[in-house]
Amino acid sequence: MNITATQHTLDAPSKAVLERYRRALNYLTAAQIYLMDNPLLEEPLKPEHIKPRLLGHWGTAPGITREEGATTTPFDMHIRNRTSRYHLVIQAARRMAACHPHFSMQAEALIVEYERKLADHRTFILREGLDPPEINDWRRRD
């Protein structure tokens, strides 16, 4: 089967409609992930509207989440999507080493440490079915 792509150019009004649609979808995605109440902001946003712990609605926006089998916990989904705090540290360390070569040894040490944390997390979650205590027992400090 041959598929031929045809290029179409949208006029300005059509582009504006698509942009408003994209922005609405992004907002609804964030609202479903982060808000417990008041998703349409019918009243000023308050702390009690925000979920104390992110649970569910993964996959709401196609293309920003990946599924590689059964997910066991919300943090496990971050691990699988490479959006966890561990991945953030690894990305920052790589950028630090690229921008400031004199920090490359420190950056490499951070990368090794957090790659080990990722491997340890995977082992723990497969064995126990829940996140390690450093994740599961974490509480926000007010």
N, C-alpha and C positions, 0 to 999 in steps of 0.2 A: 504494500500500500504506500503510495507516495503522498506526502502532505506538502503543499506549497503554501508558504507564508506570504500574505499580501500586506504591504505596508499601507496603513491609512493614517491620514493626518487629521487630528481633531481640531475643530474650531474652538475659539476662546470660550464661548458659553459651555460647550461640552466638557472642556478641560476643567472649568470651574465647578461643574456639577460633580465630576469624578473626584476632584480634590475635596469637596465638602463631604462626599460619601466616604472617602478614605479617612478623613479626620474624624467623622462620626464613628466609624468602625474602631479606630484606634482608641477613642474615648470610651466606647462601650466595653472594649476589651479590658482597659485599665480599671474601669468601674467594677466589672465583674470580679476581677482579681483582687482589688484592694478595698472595695467598699462593702460594708455589711448592710448599710441602710442609706437612703437618700441618693440613689444612683443618678437621678436626673437633676440633682442639686436644686430641688424645689425650695430648700431653705439653706442658709449658710452652712457650709461644711463644718462639722464639729468632730472632735477626737473620737467620740463614741460611734460615729458612722464608719470609722476605719476598722477593718478586721484586725484583731489582736495577733492573729497568726494566719498566714496565707494558706488557705485550704481550697484546692480545687479550681475548676474552670480552666485548667490547662488545655491548650488546643483551641481556645476561643478564637484566636486569630491565626488563620492558616499561614504557615511559613515561618512562624517565630518559635514554634516548639517542635521537638522531635520525639518520637516514641521508639524505643528500642526494646520492646517487651514490656512486661509488667512493671509498673512503678509502685514502689512500696510506701514512700513518704513524700511530702512536698519537697523536702530538701533533696531527696533522691532525684526528683524531677529536675531540680536545678543542676545537679551533678550531670545528669544525662544530657541536658541542654547546654552544658558548659556555661552556665550563668551563676554558678555558686560563688560564695565569697572566696573560696580557694582559687577558682579560675580567675577572679578579678585580681587577686594578688599576683598570680602567675603572669597575667597580661601586663600588669603595671611593672613588674620586674623586668620583663622582656623589653618593654618600651624604655625603661630607665637605662638598661644596658645599651640599647641602640643609640639613645640620645646622649648618654654620658658614659663612654667606654671605661673611664676610671672607676666606675661602680660595678663593672661587670662581674667581679668575683662575689660581691655581696648579692647581686641580682641572681647569679647562678645558685648561690646557697639558698636563697628564698625559693627559687623554682624547684630545686630538689626537695626542700622541706615540704612544700605544698603539693607536689606530685606524690610524695609519700603519704601525706594526709588523704589525698584522693584514693590511693590504693588501699589504705587502711579502712577508709569509710566503706569502700566496695566490699571488702572482706567482712567487715562487721555487719553490714546491712544484709548480706547474703546469709550469714550465719544466724543473726538475731531477728531479722525482719523489721527492725526499727533503726532510727538514727543513733549514732554513738551519743553518750551522755553530754559531751561538749556541745552538741547541736540540740539534742532533745530537751536538755534541762536549761538551755539558755533563756534568760529573761531580760527584757529591756530595762535599763536603769533610767529612772525618771529624774 
